[in-house]
Amino acid sequence: MKSQPIIAAAFVLICGVSLCERSLVKRSDAAKREQQAPAPLKRLVLGQTGRRVGMVSFSADGNIVAYALTTYPPTAYYGQEEGCVIVLDRKTGKAIQRIKGETQGGAISPDGKTLALLLSGHFERQSLALWDVASGKKMRDIDISQGTSWREWTFHPDNNKLIGNLPGDAVYVWDTATGKVLKKIAPARGLLGQFVVSGNGQQILAGVSDSRWENFDPKVHKSQTVRKGQVNVVDYSMRLWDIDSGKETVLVTSKAVTSKLDFLKSWYPGNRALFSSQFGGTIHGFRVHVSAGGAVFFTPQPTIEFQLDVGTMPKGKPMLWLSDHSTGKKLLELDSPLNDPFLVAGLAPPDGRTLVAATLERDSLQRKGTRVVLLDVSDLHEKERARVAKLSPKGLDEFWADLAGADDRKAHIAMFCLTLLPQQDFLAFMKKHIPTIGVVDPKRINQFLDDLDSEKYAVRHAAQTELELLGGEIEPAIRNALQGNLTLEKKRRLEDIAKKVQGRPVGGGTARGLRVLDLLEHNGAPDARKLVELLAQGPANAWLTEEAKICLGRNSQGK
């Protein structure tokens, strides 16, 4: 079973966490052990019989984990211990804080200092509050009078805003200092589902479903229920909002698909990292770029790419395997802490160095619980780093080629591998190749559009061919051109171009440039900033040029 983008969204609904178990290597020299800093634990097993967790949340550096131990349903087992939230130090496996209360969701802030917890006692109304991790004391209540059935929570990267999802209604943004709502983000039409926040905290990405009735067509609707000659169908779309302005952009829409899962699996299949770290309250690593014309391009956080398989060993022990995507070579095995198969697994933030896998259990009373394994996969990163260090210039040039391709998975792997290069080698590689980025000049696009009206057939045909090769980047420009007063010839050619570029990914020099820009910003060194400045000097009004200028402004403000 291959890992899919939606796998971790399902994990949010079923994952549970609880007590920690760990093994320490015995050392004869106790004094020496005390003097040394504790090494990060390779594996943590979290869980308790008959209990499950409503959230698992990591601090930005991945060292602090907050998880909620709950009874399920809360009133099912009279006399059972009350639920609680445990804050854990990943390096030592020791609990930092324990807060009592049945928790239905929440998140820990990126700096690991504040907890947002959605609590509900027996027969009591939900309440959301902020808690100080160090003292375990409640700081303030958050206004959630807008509705019930809150689902997902996350902090903004600046630690000063909390973001929550009321499914079917909107995403709300609160000021953590006052507990009051700063902004409500809702679709112009349809019902809002799960959401993620971009790595720089500027955008919110969410799924939206829109139900409608249409005339029954046996070839299209097949076994759907027919009422008075009509069937109810649902259109799913991914939409993007700017947090500050609230501006909404419809990214892609799938008409009358059979399920939301099928839609999410088909949309941007290479960006597994976009969804794979949503364990109940985390900031995602993806970046999104929107051109002035409305074209959209995503780049994931550079993390290791793997293939996930689950099964049972010959002796009957449930196992999980991680394999290399390209070769199929087995990278590691993980055995289940129980005699129950793994349900789901994915990489956790911030750098993809933690594998989180959940398995469901039943005790003698048939009570459902969950065990979760946190596995440090840093050694896989180091092995990949050693492999990349041995690559020839030709091997590195293949990564450069992949950055311009339409294969998102290959581009993702290339981005990750380039981040593993030693700092000096990375900067030298970028300095050498950046001048070769072929950026699309807006003046050139406008010239091609004018040439569609040329008196010469060869010029018209050549212009159409060139525009079609540019792919998804020019789709907004083509839509705008179709709104004008056109000759029949130009309108026909524009409509043909629109059909061919619709839904096609942004490729070529622009795709490569945007990916390189994110790698440079991720690097953060002064010499990397100089290379961003070089990109900002590109053709006027070009997408990459404008994005580089935005990047420089963002980092000069400390964002």
N, C-alpha and C positions, 0 to 999 in steps of 0.2 A: 504494500500500500504506500503510495507516494504521498509526501506531505503536500497539502493543499493550502491556498491562502486562507480559507475559511476555518482551518482546523482549530486555530486557537480561539476563534470567536465561540465555537462550540464548547471549548474548554472552560470559558468563563461561566457557563451555565452548570457544569457538572463537577468542576474541580473541587477537591476538598483537601484540607491540610490540617496537621495537628502536631502531636508531640514529636520531638526530635530524637533521633538515635544516631550515634556516631561511634567510631572506633578510634582509639588513640594508640599510637605505637609506643610500647613501653621503653623507657630509657633508664639505664642504671644511674646516670648522673642527673639527679633531680635538680640540683642547683643550676646546672647548665641549661636545663630545659626552661627554668623560670626566667633566666636572663634573656633567652631568645624570644623574638616575637613569634606568636603562634602561626603556623602555616595554614593557609586556607584549607578548609575541609574539602576533600574530593567529592564526598557524597553525603547528603542529608536525606533521611527518610522521615517524612512527616505524616502523621495519621494516628487515629485512635478508633478502636472498635465502636461501631454504632454512631460515630460522629462524622460530620462533614463540614466543609468550609465554604463560606460565601464569597471569599476573596483571597487573592494572593497578590501582593503588591511589593515592588522593589524600589529602593531609592535609586537616584540617577547613577551612582557608582556601583550599584549591585551588591553592596556590602550589608545593607539593612533590608530585612524581609519582614513584612507584616502579614499575618494570616489569621483568619477568623475561624475558630472552632465552634461549631453550632450543633444543636440537636435538630433533627429533621423528621417530621415537622416539629416545630418548637414545643407543642403541647402533647406529643405522642407518648412520651415516656415519663410518667409522673415520678418524681423523686430523682430523676437523672440530673447530673451536675449542670449548672447553668453554663451557657455559652460564654466565650471570651475571645479577646483578640490578643495575640502574642506577637511581640516584636522581637526579632531574632538577629543576632550578630552572625553573619555568614562565616566570618573567619574563625570563630570559636565554637559556634553552635549553641552558645548560651543565650538565654532569654534576657532581653534588656528591660522589657516592660510587659505587664499583663493587665488588661483592662476587662472587667467583667461586663457581660451583657450579650444578648442575642443579636448578632450582627448580620444584616442582610446585604451589606456591601460597603465599600469604602476604598480608600487609597492612602498611601504614604507620600509625603511631599518629596520632591527630587533631592532635597538636602537631608532627608531622613529625620527631620526634627518635629514634624507635625503629622498627625493622623486625622483623616476625615472618616467618621464612622456613621453608618445608617443603622440605628438601633431600634429594636422593637421588643418590648416585654410581652408577657402573656396578656392577650386581649387589650394591649395598649396601642396607641397610635404611633406611627413611625416618627422618629426624630433624628435629625442630622446635627452633629456637633464636631468641633475641632478639639483635639486633645494634644497636649504637650507630651512628646515621647519621653523626655528626660524625667519628668516628675510624675507622669501618669494622670495629671489633673486636666479636667475639662477647661478649655480656654473660652469658648463661646459657642452659642447655637447658630445654626444656619437656617435661614428662612426657606422651607420647602412646602409652603402652603399652596403652591401651584398645582399640586396633585399628589397621587399615590403611585405605587408600582415603579418607583425609581429603579434603574438597573445598573448603569455603568458610571464610574467615577474616575476622575483623574485630576491631578494638579497641573496647572500651567508651568512651563519650565522656569518661570520667574519666582515660583513658590508663593506668589501673592494672589493667585486666583485659583478657584476650584471650579471644575467643569463637570456637570452631571447630565444624564440622559433620562428624559421622561418619554418612553417609547410611545409613538403615535402622536406626540405633541411637539416637543422641541428639545434642544440642547440649551441648558442654562449656564451662565457664567456668573460666579459670585466673587465678591471682594472678601478675601479671608480676614481682613482687618476689621470689617464691620458686619460681615455675615449677610449683607444685602445683595440682591441681584443687580449685576451690572448690565447684562445683555441677555436677550432671548433670541435664539437662532432657530428658525422654523422654515420648512419648505413652503414655497408659494402655493404648492398643490401636492397632495399626497400625505402619507404617514411616514414619519421619520423612524428609522431603526437604529442599528448600532453605529457608533461613531469612533473615529480615531483623531488624534491631534498631531499635527506635523511636528518634526523635531525642533524647529525654530519657534514654535508656538504661534505662528501667524495664521494658520488655516485649520479648519475642521472639515474632515471628510466623513460623509455619512451615506448610508443606503436609504432610499425612499421608495415606498410602494404606493401605487396609485390604482385603485380598483375602478373598473368601468364595465358597462354592458355593451355587447355588440351582437349583431345577428349571427345565428349559428351557421357554421360552415363545417360539414362533416370531415372535410379534408384537413382542416386546421385544428378543430376543437376535439375531434374524435370522441372520447368517452366522457367528456365534461357534461354536467347536469344542464339540461335545457329547460328554460322556463319561458313559456309564451314565445317560443321561437328565438330566444336570446340566451347567451351564456355570460357569466361573469368572469372577466379576465383581469389579470393584474400585470401592470407594467412596472418593472424595477429599474431604478436609475441610481447612479452614483453622483452625488452633488458635493460641491466644494463651497465653503463659506470663508470669507475673510473675517477674522474675529473682530477686528477694530471697526470695519465699515459695515459688516453684515451682508456684503454683496454676495449673491448666490450665482454659482455657475453650474449648469447641468453638464456633466462630463460625458456620460454615455447612458443610453437607454436601451433596454431590451424589451421588446413588445411581447406580451402574452407568453412569457417563458413558463416552463412547467414548475419551476421552483426557484426560490431565491438562491439556494445553494448552487444550482447549476449556473445561475447568472454570475455569481461571485467567482466561481471557478473558471469561467470563460473570460472574465474581465481581467486584463493585465496579468496573465498567468505566471509570468516570471517574477512578479513582485511578492513572493511568499512572505518576505520580511515585513511587508506592509501590515499584515494581520498577525504574524506569528508571535508577537510579544504582548498581546492583549490579555494579560492575566488579571483582569479585574482592577485596573487602575494604573496604567503606565503611560509614559510619553513615548510615542513611536518615533522611530528614527527616520522615517521617510521625509523627503523634500519634494515640494511640488513647485513647478515653474509655470506661470501663465503668461502667454504673450499678450501684447497690446491688442491683438486681434481676437484673442480668446482661445488660442490653441493651448493644450495642457500637456505637460511632460512630467513624469515622476522619476525620481531616483531613490532607490532604497538605501537604508543604512548599510554600509559595507560589513557584512558578516559572513561566516562560513556557510557554504551551501552543501546540503546533504540530502540523501534519500532515506526515508524512514520506513522500516518494515517491522511488523510485530508478528509473533507466532509462538510456538511451543517447541522446546528442545525435546530430543528423543526421550529423556528421562521425565518429561512432563512438566518441567519448570517453564512458566511463561517468560518470554524474552523480548527485548527490543533491540534492533540493530540499526546502526548508522552506517551508511555506505557512501562511497564517493559517487557523485552523479555521473561523471563521464566514464569511469572505468568499472563501476559496480563493486570495487574492492571494499571489503568490510573494514570500517574504521574502528568500531568498538561495539561491544555487547553490553546490555544492561538487563540484569535479571529482576523480575518482579519481587517486591518484598513479601508478597503473599502468593498463594496458589491461584491467583486470578489474573487474567490477561490485562495488559495495558489498554486503556480506553483511548488515550490521546496524548500527544507529546508535541513540543515545540521549543524554540529557543527563546530565552528571556533576555530583556535588555540589561545593561545598556549596550554591550558590545557583542552579544551573541555567544558569550562564553559559558552560559548555564543552560543545560537541558532540563526541562521540566516535563515529567511524565506522570500521569495519573492512572490508578487502577482501582476498580470498585470491589468492595468486599461485602460479604454477609456473615454475621456471626450466627451462633446457635439459635438465637431468637429471630433470625431472618431480618435483623435490622441492617439497613444499608449504611455503609461508611465509605471513606475514601482514604487511600494512602497515596502520597505524592513523593516522588523522588526528585531531588535537586542534584544534578550531576555537573561538576565542573569539567568542561571540555577544553580548558586552556591548552592542554597538551596537543590537541588537534591543531589549534592555531599555531603552536610553535613548530610542529612538524611541517605545516604548510609554509611557514616562514622560512624554514631551512630549505625546503624544495624551491621556493621562489628565488632564494639567494643564489642558487646554483644555475638558474636559467641563463641561457645565452642571450645576447642582444636580439637574436631572431625570435626567441621565445617571448621576450618582453614586447616585441613589436606585434606579436599576435594579440596580446592584450589590447594594444592600441587600436588594432583593427576591430576587435570585438566591441570597443566603446562606441563605434559608429554604426553598429549593426542593429537590426530590428529584433534580434533574439535577446529578450530581456534577461534570461537566465545567464547566458554567456557574458553579457555586459555586467551583470551583478558579480559574477565570479571574477571578472577582470578588475573591477573596482576594488573588491576585497583583496586580491593578490597584490595590487599596486600599493595598497596601504601597508603591506607587510615589508616593503622594501626599506632598507636603512634610509634614514632621513636624507643623507647626502645623495644617495643614488636616486631616490624618488624625485628630488628637486632637479637633479641633472637630467633625468629622463623627461620630466615635464618641460623644462627649459628648451630641450632639443626638439620636442614634438609639437609644442603649442603653436609655433608659427605655421605649421602645416594644416591647422584646422581650417576647413573650408566653410566659412560662414556665409549664409545666404544674405545677400545685400537686398534690402527692400526696394531699392531703385531698380535692381535687376528684375524683381518680380513684377513691378509696375510696367517695365518695358515689355515683358512677355505678355502681360494682359493687353497692352496697346497693340502688340503684334498680332493678336487674334483677329484684328480688324484690317490687317494689311491687305493690299490689293494683290499681293503675290501669294499663291497657294503654298509654296515651299516655306515662306516665312511663317504663315499661319500654322502650318503643320509642325514646324520645328518648335514654335512657341508652346503649342499644346503638349508636345512630347516633354519639353523641359519642365513645364508646370506639373505634369503628372509624376515626374521623377522626384519632385520635392516632397511628395507624400503629405502626411497629416499636418505638417506645419503650415501649409497654405490653405487648408480647408476653410478657416474663417475668412480669408481674403477672397476666396472664390464665392462664398455665400454673400459677402458684401457686394461683389461685382455684379452678381445676378440681380441685385435690387435696382440697378441703373437702367437707363433708357438704352436698350441694346438692339443691334441689328439681329436678324434671324440667324445669321451665320455665327456671330459671336455668342449668342445665347445658347445655340446648340452645342458649340464647343465647350462652353463653360459648364453646361449641364453634364456633358460627357466626363469632363475633368472631375466634377463634384462627385459623380458616382464612383470613379476609380480611386479617389483619395479618401472617401468617407470611411472613417474607422481605421485607416492606416496609421501606424505609429509614426512619430517623428523620427527621422533617421538622418544619416549622413553627418555632415559637419556640425549641425546644430545639436543633434543628440550627443555626439562626442564632446562638444564644447560644454554643454550643460552638465554632463557627468564629470568632466574634468574640473569644472568650477566647483562642484560639490566636494570633490576630492581635495582641492586646494583649501577650501574653507574648513573641511574636516581636519586638515593638517595643522592649520593655524600658525605656522611659523612666519616670521617677518619676510623671508625670501619667498614664501608661498603667496603672501599678500602682494608682493611686487609682480608676480605672474598674473594675479587677478587684475592688477592695474593695467597690465599689458592687454588683457582681454577686453577691458573697458575702453580701450582706444580703438576698437574695431569699427566697422562700418556704422555710420550714424543710423539710429533707430532699429538696428538689427536686434533680434531677440537676445542673442548671447551678450551683445554689448550692453544692453539695458539691464540684463540680469547681473552682469559683473558690477555695474555701477550700484545696483541695489545692495549687492553683497558687501561692497566697500563701505557704503553708508551704514549698513546694519552693524558691521564689526567696529566701525569707528565710534558707534554709540554704545558698544559693549554688549550688544545683543547676541 
